[in-house]
Amino acid sequence: MAAITQGSRVRMHYSLQLEGGFVVDSSGNEPLEFVLGDGTLEAGLERHLLGLETGAQREFAIAPGSVFPFREKSAVQEMERSAFPDGMPLESGMIYEFNTPAGDAIPGRVVDVGEETVTVDFNHPLAGQPFSFIAEILEIDSDGSIDAHDDGD
């Protein structure tokens, strides 16, 4: 049976869960398909997949700061309310996509809405938090042949 190595094409289900069981991200109904090392997953998550075989189901405890950086105060920024489009709903906790001067899109979570300013946190939502990475390996293509898991369906 094939095992995941650098460069393997992998089809899998995954979820990222906080300690209380809240799912922060997941593959949902459609499996994620990617090549290990192509940047689809954070490198800190990919390393846990190395050596897993088709059909493997694993849960990995991820320590704060080991995959996503620790929170940085400088990533929390106060912006002029006029920088947001008129009529745009602004509520604490909402996540919006912002464009950097270089044209990159980054998510930011609204922390506080004032009369003149809006405080936005650009830290990754999992920055500095422990969480679980849960993976179910459905298929691996390491050498040009698909090694699919028959789950009896």
Residue pairs with C-beta under 8 A, 6 or more apart in sequence:
1 53
1 54
1 147
2 8
2 53
2 54
2 140
2 141
2 142
2 143
2 145
2 147
3 51
3 52
3 53
3 140
3 142
4 10
4 36
4 49
4 50
4 51
4 52
4 53
4 137
4 140
4 142
5 36
5 50
5 51
5 142
6 36
6 37
6 50
7 35
7 36
7 37
7 142
8 35
8 36
8 140
8 141
8 142
9 33
9 34
9 35
9 139
9 140
9 141
9 142
10 32
10 33
10 34
10 35
10 36
10 49
10 137
10 139
10 140
10 141
11 31
11 32
11 33
11 137
11 138
11 139
11 140
12 27
12 31
12 32
12 49
12 135
12 136
12 137
12 138
12 139
13 26
13 27
13 31
13 32
13 135
13 136
13 138
14 26
14 27
14 32
14 133
14 134
14 135
14 136
15 23
15 25
15 26
15 27
15 132
15 133
15 134
16 23
16 24
16 25
16 26
16 126
16 131
16 132
16 133
16 134
17 23
17 24
17 131
17 132
17 134
18 24
18 129
18 130
18 131
19 130
19 131
19 132
24 125
24 126
24 131
31 138
32 40
32 41
34 40
34 41
36 46
36 49
36 50
37 46
41 49
42 67
42 68
44 62
44 66
44 67
44 68
45 62
45 67
45 133
48 58
48 60
48 133
48 135
49 135
49 137
52 58
52 135
52 137
53 137
53 140
53 147
54 137
54 138
54 139
54 140
54 147
54 148
54 149
55 137
55 149
55 151
56 135
56 136
56 137
57 134
57 135
57 136
57 137
58 134
58 135
59 132
59 133
59 134
59 135
60 132
60 133
60 134
60 135
61 130
61 132
62 130
62 131
62 132
62 133
63 130
64 70
64 128
64 129
64 130
65 128
67 126
67 133
68 124
68 126
68 127
68 128
68 129
69 123
69 124
69 127
69 128
70 127
70 128
71 123
71 127
71 128
72 123
72 127
75 121
75 122
75 123
76 111
76 119
76 120
76 121
76 122
76 123
77 119
77 120
77 122
78 117
78 118
78 119
78 120
79 117
79 118
79 119
79 120
80 116
80 117
80 118
81 90
81 113
81 114
81 115
81 116
81 117
81 118
83 118
84 90
84 118
90 110
90 113
90 118
91 110
91 113
92 110
92 111
92 112
92 113
93 109
93 110
94 109
94 110
95 107
95 108
95 109
95 110
95 125
96 107
96 108
96 110
96 120
97 105
97 106
97 107
97 108
98 105
98 106
98 107
98 108
98 120
98 122
99 105
99 106
100 106
106 122
107 122
107 125
108 120
108 121
108 122
109 120
109 121
109 125
110 118
110 119
110 120
110 121
111 119
111 120
111 121
112 118
112 119
113 119
137 149
138 148
138 149
139 146
139 147
139 148
139 149
140 146
140 147
141 147
